[in-house]
Amino acid sequence: MADEVLIEQRDRVLLITINRPDARNAVNRAVSQGLAAAADQLDSSDDLSVAIITGAGGNFCAGMDLKAFVSGEAVLSERGLGFTNVPPRKPIIAAVEGFALAGGTELVLSCDLVVAGRSAKFGIPEVKRGLVAGAGGLLRLPKRIPYQVAMELALTGDSFTAEDAARYGFINRLVDDGQALEAALELADKITANGPLAVAATKRIVIESASWAPEEAFAKQGEILMPIFVSEDAKEGAQAFAEKRAPVWKGK
């Protein structure tokens, strides 16, 4: 994986860091491919339950590298801008400090949980450059915050603060500057304490059920959850509860 994206495994947590601090972690082809590879690693490893994505140098991500775009560099990976088009199957947490603009906000929107420092700034300003927020911003933002607010932000390209984001319900934790990663790790620890198969299935049901018709919802949910109920982890969870001990998950 390129130096532009650093990965570190901490127990069952994959820490992903965009490492272009001099460019405010703008996404070029190397970053995009590195993020896609990290998402692949998260989904393919039985030793990982959740990931955290953050940025080096005090900023999350300033979006697509426009210099790379103008030069004709193919920035998108097979998963989109990093993994915006095809997010990981397992949960991913955004730990945001500083700027998370344009593609940076779209990366945040492709995550499941968001922790942000108080000075963090979000927005999809693509229209200010004659572009369109095509990496998921226009598709996901109206589902995360009130429609009228999302439409105004999309049409004006104006940014919004972390305080605004908390008020809109856009983020899970608002923390002091410099504490986003620590808070995200604490949140990840809560998730990794749970059965990894159950966690992945839970995320899948929450996301996919949005498109299910009411009359088919329980049947479709059953297709996903029944394999979990007969897994080794389900038996381990019940046995650990009976024995009043912490479960030892195998991801099987």
C-alpha positions in Angstrom: 0.0 0.0 0.0 1.3 3.5 -0.9 2.8 5.8 1.8 -0.1 8.1 1.1 -2.3 5.8 3.1 -1.1 4.3 6.3 -2.7 1.3 8.0 -2.2 -0.1 11.4 -4.0 -3.0 13.1 -4.9 -2.5 16.8 -6.5 -5.7 18.0 -9.6 -6.0 15.9 -9.5 -2.4 14.7 -8.0 -1.3 11.4 -6.7 2.3 11.6 -6.5 4.0 8.2 -4.7 7.3 7.9 -4.7 9.5 4.8 -1.1 10.7 4.8 -0.8 13.8 2.6 -0.7 16.5 5.3 1.0 19.1 3.1 -2.0 18.8 0.7 -4.6 18.7 3.5 -4.9 15.0 2.6 -6.5 15.7 -0.7 -7.3 12.5 -2.7 -5.1 11.7 -5.6 -4.9 8.3 -7.3 -2.5 6.8 -4.8 -4.8 7.8 -1.9 -7.9 6.5 -3.7 -6.3 3.2 -4.4 -4.9 2.9 -0.9 -8.3 3.5 0.7 -9.9 0.9 -1.6 -7.2 -1.6 -0.6 -7.7 -0.8 3.1 -11.5 -1.4 2.6 -10.7 -4.7 0.9 -8.4 -5.7 3.8 -11.1 -4.9 6.4 -13.7 -7.0 4.6 -11.5 -9.9 3.9 -9.8 -10.4 7.3 -11.4 -12.5 10.0 -9.2 -10.7 12.5 -10.9 -7.3 11.9 -14.3 -6.1 13.0 -14.2 -2.4 12.4 -12.1 0.4 10.9 -11.3 4.0 11.7 -10.4 6.5 9.0 -8.6 9.7 9.9 -6.2 12.2 8.4 -2.6 13.1 9.2 -1.5 16.6 10.2 -4.7 18.0 11.7 -7.0 17.7 8.7 -9.3 14.9 7.7 -9.4 15.3 3.9 -9.8 18.4 1.6 -11.5 16.3 -1.1 -10.2 15.4 -4.6 -6.8 16.7 -5.5 -7.9 19.3 -8.2 -4.3 19.6 -9.5 -4.3 15.8 -10.2 -7.8 16.1 -11.7 -6.7 19.0 -14.1 -3.6 17.1 -15.1 -5.8 14.2 -16.2 -4.8 11.8 -13.5 -7.4 9.0 -13.0 -8.3 9.6 -9.4 -11.1 7.2 -8.8 -10.5 3.6 -7.7 -12.8 0.6 -8.4 -14.7 1.6 -5.3 -15.0 5.3 -6.3 -13.2 8.1 -4.5 -11.4 5.7 -2.2 -14.4 3.6 -1.1 -17.3 6.1 -1.5 -19.1 4.1 -4.1 -18.7 0.7 -2.4 -18.2 1.2 1.3 -16.8 -1.7 3.4 -19.3 -4.4 4.6 -17.9 -4.0 8.1 -18.5 -0.8 10.2 -16.1 2.1 9.6 -15.8 5.2 11.8 -14.6 8.6 10.6 -12.4 10.5 13.1 -12.5 14.0 11.8 -10.2 17.0 12.7 -9.9 20.2 10.7 -11.2 20.2 7.1 -13.4 17.5 5.7 -14.6 19.2 2.5 -16.0 18.0 -0.8 -14.7 14.5 -1.3 -13.7 14.6 2.4 -17.3 15.0 3.4 -18.3 12.3 0.9 -15.8 10.0 2.6 -17.4 10.8 5.9 -20.8 10.1 4.5 -19.6 6.7 3.4 -18.8 5.9 7.0 -21.2 4.5 9.5 -20.2 6.6 12.6 -18.6 10.0 12.9 -16.5 11.5 15.6 -15.4 15.1 15.1 -13.3 17.8 16.8 -15.0 21.1 17.6 -13.1 23.0 14.9 -13.9 20.4 12.1 -15.6 21.8 9.0 -17.7 19.9 6.5 -19.3 20.8 3.2 -19.8 19.8 -0.5 -18.6 23.0 -2.3 -18.2 21.4 -5.7 -20.7 23.7 -7.3 -18.3 26.6 -6.5 -15.9 25.1 -9.0 -18.4 24.1 -11.6 -18.4 20.5 -10.5 -20.9 18.2 -8.9 -20.6 16.2 -5.7 -20.7 12.9 -7.5 -18.9 10.7 -4.9 -22.1 10.2 -2.8 -22.6 13.7 -1.3 -25.9 14.4 -3.1 -27.1 10.8 -2.6 -26.3 10.5 1.1 -26.5 14.0 2.6 -30.3 14.3 2.4 -30.6 11.0 4.2 -28.4 12.1 7.1 -29.7 15.7 7.8 -32.9 17.5 7.1 -33.8 17.7 3.4 -34.1 21.5 3.3 -30.7 22.0 5.0 -29.1 19.4 2.7 -30.5 21.2 -0.4 -29.3 24.6 0.7 -25.8 23.3 1.5 -25.7 21.4 -1.9 -26.8 24.4 -4.0 -24.8 27.1 -2.2 -21.7 25.0 -1.6 -21.5 26.6 1.9 -19.6 24.7 4.6 -21.0 23.8 8.0 -19.3 23.5 11.4 -18.9 20.6 13.7 -21.4 22.3 16.0 -23.9 22.5 13.1 -23.2 18.8 12.3 -24.0 17.8 15.9 -27.2 19.8 15.8 -28.2 18.1 12.5 -27.5 14.7 13.8 -24.7 14.3 11.3 -22.1 13.1 13.9 -22.1 10.7 16.8 -19.6 12.4 19.1 -18.4 16.1 19.3 -15.1 16.2 21.2 -12.4 18.7 21.9 -9.9 19.3 19.1 -7.2 16.7 19.0 -9.4 14.1 20.7 -11.3 12.7 17.7 -9.1 9.6 17.2 -9.1 8.7 20.8 -12.9 9.0 21.0 -13.2 6.9 17.8 -11.0 4.2 19.3 -13.2 4.1 22.4 -16.3 3.7 20.2 -14.5 1.0 18.1 -13.7 -0.9 21.3 -17.4 -1.0 22.2 -18.1 -2.5 18.8 -15.3 -5.1 18.9 -16.6 -6.4 22.2 -19.5 -7.7 20.2 -19.7 -10.7 17.9 -18.1 -9.8 14.6 -20.5 -11.7 12.4 -23.5 -10.2 14.2 -22.0 -6.7 13.8 -21.5 -7.1 10.1 -25.0 -8.6 9.7 -26.5 -5.8 11.7 -24.9 -3.1 9.5 -26.1 -4.9 6.4 -29.7 -5.2 7.6 -29.8 -1.5 8.7 -28.5 -0.4 5.3 -30.3 -2.8 2.9 -33.7 -2.6 4.7 -34.2 1.0 3.5 -35.1 -0.4 0.1 -37.2 -3.4 1.3 -40.9 -3.4 0.9 -42.7 -3.9 4.2 -44.2 -7.3 3.2 -40.8 -8.7 2.4 -38.7 -7.1 5.1 -38.8 -9.9 7.7 -38.1 -12.6 5.1 -35.1 -10.7 3.7 -33.9 -10.0 7.2 -34.2 -13.7 8.0 -31.9 -14.6 5.1 -29.2 -12.5 6.6 -29.6 -13.3 10.3 -30.3 -17.1 10.2 -26.7 -18.0 9.4 -25.6 -15.9 12.4 -28.0 -17.8 14.8 -26.4 -21.1 13.9 -22.8 -19.8 14.0 -20.1 -20.9 16.5 -20.0 -17.3 17.8 -23.7 -17.4 18.6 -23.2 -20.5 20.7 -20.1 -18.9 22.3 -22.1 -15.8 23.2 -24.8 -17.7 24.9 -22.3 -20.0 26.7 -20.2 -17.0 27.9 -23.4 -15.3 29.2 -24.3 -18.4 31.2 -20.8 -18.8 32.5 -20.6 -15.0 33.4 -17.4 -14.5 31.3 -16.3 -12.4 28.3 -17.0 -14.3 25.0 -14.1 -15.3 22.8 -15.1 -14.6 19.3 -13.9 -16.6 16.3 -15.8 -14.9 13.5 -17.3 -18.3 12.5 
